[in-house]
Amino acid sequence: MKNVVALVLAGGITGDYGVLTQNRAKGALTVAGNYRIIDFALSNLVNSEISNIGLIIQYLPGSLIEHVGSGHPWDLDNYGKSLNIMPPFVGVEHTEWYNGTADAIARNLNFVREHKAEHVVVLSGEHIFHMDFRPVIKTHMERGADLTVVTRQLPPDEQKQRYGYVVVGDDSIISEYHEKPATPPSDIAATGIYIFKASVLTELIDRNPSDAKRNLAKDVIERFAGDINTYEHRLTECWEYLENVRDYYNAQYRLTAQGSLEKLREWNILTNLKFRRVGHAPAASFGKSCRVESSMISPKCNIQGTVENSILSPGVKVAAGAVVSNSILLHDCHVGEGAILEHVIADRDAVISAGAIVGKMESGTDITHEDYPLTLIGKGAHIGEGIVITPGRQIRPGQKLATQEAANLES
């Protein structure tokens, strides 16, 4: 699509992921063993023949930049294609942070002009979803729409304040947009995916007062949606909103229940396989006495113990007698002999030594899977032999707990 470009909003400040985003942007977090959250936005765009993409980043962008690189895994470094990294740095000595998503777009409209784009896809790089943009953009053009909002109908138990909501009339026309209202005006939520006519996007950004908070949804779309030709496109495919670490955890288990690897292959989700040479990693190995149930085991894993209902990234080692249950372990975590993990998310290179018990409730505790508190272990943290970490704790990146007394002091 030569007249269409995309702006992907990624790398905003994330306060609800604890130690997992202490040193990285949310979009760089690992999903389903070996993918990253940002892969979904980039892959869906490329698979829809949108091959000029601007990636707007701000918060701790290092790991995100390292992952996407020049865009080679998505074939974006070839002639006529591009992946532009857009950090908020201006000048040589002066740094000025983006003042919200609308401000970020305003400062990068030159990307739209340089490509002579007639339409702009604006979306978050922090959702798990599957979408073919081609029919949406085709309908957007045929309608002469100024703005098309990709929406999703929510069941009553999911209609929460955290979403934007639209009021839709005949012929899919949106008359009202409300960002995070106290009382939703409908059951139709915005997904954070928008298709703008380029000239209209530029005009609306210019009309937004310079002293406003400059949030695209609140200060631009909510304000102007009823005054321009605004339509909805109802998304029925997978879309997971990842506001907090519980969303991140639950979304991966829903993917696992649906056979995620096959789904991701079917969706042609692409990723950077150069990271820790996972593209050349050997197959996982399993000991004679191991037991694996309802789990996703990535290449290069070595499983000698028990893994139940868990997701293991490449290089994870689970020693004999260890039990990993309802947990997500990222690259190269090591679980020692006899260790027990329950509802744990462990970042890369974490070590849980022999006999340690992490996240396990006391026997007889009656709690559902949905309400069970998650225990988070930061990148490179080391939990010593026999140490007990109670449910819901967070262990900082690089933290070394050699004794139970030290572990208790960190509570």
C-alpha positions, 0 to 999 in steps of 0.5 A: 500500500504505497499511499499508507504509512503506519505510526506505532506507539510503543515504549510509554511509561508502564507502572503496572508491570513491576520489576518486569519493566524496570529496565525495558519498555513493555513492547519488548517483553517476551510472549509465548516463549520467544516472541515480543509484544511489539512483534504483533503490531509489526507483523500485522502491518507487514502482512497487510502490505504496509511497509513504511512504519514509524516506531515512536518510543520513549521509555527505556527504549534500549531493548526495544531498539535492539530487538527491532533493529533495522526491521530485517526480521519483517523485511523492512530494510529492503528498497521501498520499505522502512522501519523508522525509530522515532525517539524524543530527542531533538538537537544535539544537547537538548532532550525534550520528552513527548508530551503525550501520544498526540504530541509524539505524532505531531513531532513525527508528521514529517514521516507522513509527508516524506512518504506522501501518504494519504492515509495513516494507521495509528496503533499501539505496539503493546497489544496482542492481536491479529488483524488484516488491515487491507479490507479495513483500509479499503472500506475506509477509502470507499466510505471517504472516511476521515477516521475509522476506529477499530472496535470490539464488542465487550461482554458485560464483565469486561466493560471497564473504565480503562477503555475508550467507548464509541456510540455507533449509529446506522451504517457504522457511523460513530457519533460519539467517542468517550475515553475511559468514561466512568460509565460506558455509553455502550458495549463497543470499545475502541482497540487503540487502532485508528486509520486516519486520512492523513490531511485530517490527522494533520489538521486535528493535531494542529487544532489541539491546543498546545497547552493540552495534555496532548493525548490522542484518544482523549484530547483529539479523537474524543473532541473531534470524532463527532465533527468529522466522518468517523466510522467503526470497523468491528474486530472479531479476531484476537485482541488482548489489552495488556494494561497490567501484569495480570493481563500479560499473564492471562493473555498468554494462557489464553493463547496456550489454551488455543494452541498458541504456536499454531495460531502464531504460525497461522498469523505469520507473526515474525520475530528477531531470532538472532537474540541469544541465537535462538534461531540456531537453538537445538530442540528441547531435551527431556529426562526419563523421569520428567513430567510435562503437562499442558505447557509450552516448552521452547527450544534449548530447554532441558526438563528433568523435573515437572512442568505443569500449565507453564510457558518456558522460553528458550534455554530454561532448565528445570532440574530433577525433583523441581516442580514448575506450575502455572508459571512463565519463565523467560530465557535461560532461567534455571530451577534447581533440584527440588525447587517449587514455583507456583504462579511465578513470572521469572525474567531472563537469567533468574536462578532459583536454587535447589529446594527454594519455594517461590509463590506457593500458598500454604497447604489448605489455602482455598484460592482460584487460579484467577485470584492467585497472586503472581510472584515476580522475579527480576532479570538475573535475580538469584534465590538461594537454596531452601529460601521461601518467597511468599506469593505476591512478592517481587524480587528486584533485577540482579538481587541475590538472596543468599539467606532466609533472613535476607529474603525476609528483610526484603519483604 
